[in-house]
């Protein structure tokens, strides 16, 4: 799912952290000067930039211009057509979220992502509580914006919400998992596996041939679950932050 280089102001980040922020995707060394010029033109205080982990020349050029590495995202994909999807673990139900449950899912996300070591938390200049709130609002927005190409599922054990997963069709043949989380009270009980099985089934029913997912390289627990479900690593990205002071 390669994208062309793009840079945009991030209204959501600005509202959350109170400073002008921008995001740049799929950066290469050739994009460095126009990217910096864009930030100067738009008075950006913090730029979040991602480049392919295999592109060390770009990573080193960013470092030379004051960018700091904040995280490494590893991407996985799973074939939906050729490999059978396993059954759900016993004792767990996975169903579509109700829009009325958005706040409940937000509270679950608050527990699941408290202190999560993503790129926001890795930057000591960003408020950690506001970094937590990124995932809370993301989960709530996902549960309120449901249509044919966007979905959210929840896992239940004994009638209690144990986890959630958001899903999106990104092309005719591909779906992805933008976000998923498990309540710490239900970890190591097969909830993450159940959510992804539900996601695999959702993608298959909509004609997708692959399901894509990504996480921090340090999140080995989730990656073990993915591999056991047939996901394979595909590529990786570095996330850099640059402050303009």
C-alpha positions, 0 to 999 in steps of 0.5 A: 500500500505504497503512497506518494509523498504528501505533507499536510497540516494536522488539525486534530493534532493541533487541537489536541496539543495546542501547537501547529503540527504537520504530517509527512508520509513516505518521505525520501531524501529528495523531499527534504527541502520542499518539506522544510519549506512547507513547514516554514511557510505554514509556521509549523512548530512540530513535524511528524515525518515517516520514511521507509526503514529500508531507506537509510539514506533518508533516515540519516538525512533527516537526522542530520537536519535535526529530526529525532527518531520516535518509533519504528512501525512494522507492517504485517499482512494476511491473505484472506482468500487462500488461507482458512480463517480460524474459529473464534476462541471459546467464551468470546463473542465478537460483534459490530459496535453500536454507535451508542457504545462510543464512550464505553469504547473510549474508556476502554481505549483509555485503559488499553493505551495508558502510557502506550509507547507510540511516537507521541509518548516518546517525545518528552516535549508532548504532554503524556496525558494528551498523548493518551487522549489521542487514542481515546478520541481516535477510538470514539471517532471510529465508533461514530463514523461507520459505513460500508468501508469503515467498521468497528467490532467489539469483543465480549466476555460474559457480557463485558466489553473486553476489547475493540478493533477498527477496520477500513477498506483502503482499496478494492482488494485490501483492508486494514486495522487502523487501531485495536486494543484490549482491556488490561483486565482481559489480557492473555485471554485470547481477546486480541486473537478473537478481534483479529479473527473478526477483522479477517472475516469482515474483510473477507465478506467485503471481498478484500484479499488481504488484511494489513496491520502495523504496530511498534517494533517493541510490541512483540506480544501483539506480533506473536498473535498475528504470526500465529494467525498467519500474518507475515511481515511486509515492511517497516517505517521510521517515525521522526519528529522535528521541532521548529523553535 
